[in-house]
């Protein structure tokens, strides 16, 4: 009998769990944890748990505990425990460099993708990491590991709208040149009200535009207007 792939989802929103269960359509089993500590507690009782997952999909912000996953030690701990692929379930803007430093990619469809799509992403990651792919427990070198339940998760308050927009404006400024760069830097540092108004104007333009003009500042967010629109929506209105 074929063993189903195991997908681990960490997200405090039960609707996200329901979305993933529907998207996977019983082609893969879903293990759901409402926050990071709940997973770590379970891993502390079952040493093989983390190693058994084909991938982990984790939200960025956890409002109930005030944790920003990008500032926590969880991702490093998952790596040391043998998790093969870790995806950020899109929630807030990060640069490509920030994504690559911790995750194996991000998923923009927060409420689930089909198993075939997810399987393809996992396979690409395994091919890239061919020399480091999962090995059997009997072949693993003996090395002391810290207990997962003791990993420290710093308390990080959920970002406010001005903070999210300020981060996005700064990122846009790094990609801009000349007067555009100066304007974006000024808004990010000194005039958040006008900066938010600019982001709202760009977002409203992308709602109706069928393509992205070379003059549209959205190009400083992403070359794809659809992706840029999604990023703006997260910054302006959260999740």
C-alpha positions, -999 to +999 in steps of 0.1 A: +000+000+000+014+034-010+023+057+018+008+092+014+032+121+013+031+142+045+027+179+044+030+200+076+011+233+078+017+259+106-008+287+106-031+300+133-060+306+109-082+274+108-095+286+074-061+281+060-061+246+072-095+239+056-082+255+023-052+232+022-072+201+030-095+209+001-066+217-022-046+185-014-078+165-020-065+135+001-036+130-023-013+139+006-019+138+043-019+172+061-006+177+097-018+210+111-003+230+139-017+263+150+017+278+159+054+270+161+055+259+197+028+234+192+049+217+165+080+218+187+062+203+216+050+174+193+085+169+179+098+167+215+076+137+221+083+121+187+119+123+175+110+112+140+082+137+134+101+165+117+121+141+096+089+125+083+076+156+066+080+159+028+076+197+033+067+223+058+045+252+049+046+280+075+029+313+078+050+344+086+031+362+114+014+347+144-007+374+161-017+353+191+019+348+202+034+379+186+060+359+165+074+368+132+087+335+118+115+353+099+130+365+132+126+331+150+149+301+154+123+276+141+135+275+105+171+267+115+158+240+138+137+224+111+167+222+089+188+205+115+160+180+121+160+168+084+130+187+069+135+185+031+116+216+019+103+246+038+079+271+021+068+304+034+030+307+030+028+342+017+021+368+044+040+401+041+067+414+018+103+400+017+130+404-008+142+374-029+175+375-009+156+373+024+134+344+011+164+325-002+183+329+031+157+309+051+132+292+029+130+271-003+105+295-018+071+310-011+035+301-019+013+330-029-019+309-028-021+309+010-052+287+011-037+258-007-023+246-040-029+212-057-007+184-046+007+180-082+019+217-080+034+213-046+050+179-055+067+196-085+082+223-063+094+198-038+111+177-065+129+207-079+143+214-045+154+178-040+172+179-074+190+211-064+200+195-031+208+161-045+240+156-024+220+166+007+188+148+002+172+129+031+192+097+041+181+069+063+183+072+100+209+043+102+233+063+079+230+096+098+262+106+117+256+106+155+256+142+167+240+158+197+210+179+190+192+204+211+157+194+221+132+210+197+110+220+226+137+242+240+141+264+209+137+300+219+112+320+199+116+358+203+084+378+208+080+400+178+049+422+176+028+419+144+037+446+120+013+476+116+003+489+082+027+519+084+056+495+092+047+471+063+044+500+039+077+515+051+095+482+045+081+480+010+090+516+002+126+509+013+128+478-008+115+498-038+140+525-032+169+500-033+158+491-069+150+526-081+174+553-094+176+591-096+145+611-085+124+580-080+150+566-055+152+599-036+114+602-035+109+566-022+136+570+004+121+603+016+086+588+020+100+557+038+120+578+062+100+610+067+065+609+052+047+577+057+013+592+049+023+602+014+042+569+010+010+550+018-009+572-006+016+564-033+013+526-027-025+529-028-023+547-061-001+521-076-023+493-063-055+509-077-037+513-111-028+476-111-064+466-104-074+479-138-042+478-158-038+449-182-001+454-185+026+473-166+039+504-181+076+511-179+067+543-160+047+524-134+066+523-101+053+487-096+083+476-115+104+484-084+083+457-066+082+429-091+084+426-129+051+408-128+021+432-123+001+403-108+028+396-082+033+433-075-004+437-069-004+408-044+025+423-026+009+457-024-024+442-012-005+425+017+013+457+026-018+479+025-045+456+039-027+427+056-041+392+055 
